[in-house]
Structure formats: C-alpha cells, structure tokens
Amino acid sequence: MASCGGGGTNPLDNPQDVSNPAVTSGQHLAFAYFQRCVEPILFSQISNGTSINSCAGAGCHAEKTGTGGAFRLELDATPLDVTDPANTADVIRASDIYKNFYSAQGEVVIGDPIQSKLFQKPLVLTVNHGGGKIFTSDTDPNATIFKYWITHPAPDGQDEFSPATYSMFTPPDPNTGTCNTQ
C-alpha cells in the first residue's frame, strides 16, 4: 500500500468528498436542570469501592489538572439564577458553569443515555472508565438524574434556556423545585 484512501476505483477507498449531515433534531439539553441536578453530582464525593473522589477531582475531569479526556469541569463555576432577566443567554454562555454544561453535553447523545458517555462511563457500560464504576446500576439515584436529563431535552426549536424545561422540576421552578427523575 503506497497510501491510505484516495479517489481510486477501489470501493474500500475513502470517498472523494465527505459531508457531515446537519443536525436534524434541533433539540438542546436543559441548562437549568444541568445546573441544579446534574452538576452537583459531578462535584460530589463518590466512593467507587476503593477510593473516594469526585468527577471534578484533580486526577479525573478537573479543567487544569484532570486526566479524564475531553470532558472537563471548571472547579470554581458559580451557579446562576436562570430566572433573573440580567442573566441573559450571552451572560450565561460566558460563565464557567456554562463551560461545564457545554463539556457535559459533549458526552451526550440527546435522547439516548445508553449511547452517551456521560451515562456509560460511570456505569462502565461497554466502555472503560479510569475512575471505575461510580454508579451501582442504572437505577442508582445519580444515574437516573443523568438519564432523565439526557432523555428530556428542550422542545424542538427552543434553546437550552427555555422556560419549558422548568417542567423538569417539581414544582416547575429551577430555583426551588426538586429534580424530577421520571
């Protein structure tokens, strides 16, 4: 083999042009639910049976010192009141907590927890996780929060800040409501 791929007549060659199809769902994960329900899990101290650490720990997914691949967490991220009109989408998107949201959603296939690394890795489902098994099963209370977030995106055509996502809380208030899991 003189080279890889190309435009020859071999059906196993690379195609001449590669196109990435556009995203068709148009859905976004809910920022308010991430901030109130998912992120606290990432920063909580969890035992995997041999040690106690957090996903945001220095040897794991900490932005500056973590060794956990592309998924990174800003340690000093301050929660924002998403119902405060001063916290516009631009203000939130410039915050450290949004960086954490953005990084976490990069580990998710919207609507499909089983294909989402954010769900797979802590359960060690079909993929290795350097931190070991974090959740005992997919019914672990933390796993159910991850699963709920992944399977309940904002309605089509609405962004991650949509008030429609407040229904993910009981009562439907991102500041005082409890995190729904079903």
Secondary structure, DSSP 4 states (H G I P E B T S, - for coil): --SS--SSS-TTSPPSS--PPPP-S-----HHHIIIIIHHHHHS-EE-SS-EE-TTSTTTTBTTT--STT--B-TTPPP--TTSTTS-HHHHHTSHHHHHHHHHHTT--TT-GGG-HHHHHHHT-SS--TT---SSSTTSHHHHHHHHHHH-PPPTT--TT-GGGGGGEESS-TTTPEEP--
